[in-house]
Amino acid sequence: MEMTPEFTFLALTLILALVQIGAAGMARTAELGAKWNAGPRDEATPPPGRLAGRLMRAQANLFETLPLFAAAVIMAEIAGKTGALTLWGAGLYFAARLVYLPLYALGVAYVRSLVWLVAAAGLVMVIAALFA
């Protein structure tokens, strides 16, 4: 059985989440060293540097809406509510989340917030389809 486009966008978003976990972790390890990464991290660590902090915040931001997106896509699939609204919504959510990461990493203000709003609109579209 082939995946629907909505499930494909969800799968791609999960890959993006793994990329963000790795990017934030690698940036933090670059700051604190492999010994810190391999250790138990019992002691307090210094605050993250600029890039690691941005990547960590971008990851946390994705994780705030990813459960909602996943649940909405799965519910739409199960309920048979997929269509143009879910396709466009899932596509917008994924594309915006993909663009959001480098914008945050580079410290681009305002545009990053607009891109976040596009992702949120995509999420709302998928949720709205559940009631259509």
Secondary structure as GFF3:
##gff-version 3
##sequence-region A 1 132
A	DSSP	alpha_helix	5	32	.	.	.	ID=ss1
A	DSSP	alpha_helix	34	38	.	.	.	ID=ss2
A	DSSP	alpha_helix	50	79	.	.	.	ID=ss3
A	DSSP	alpha_helix	84	105	.	.	.	ID=ss4
A	DSSP	alpha_helix	111	129	.	.	.	ID=ss5
###
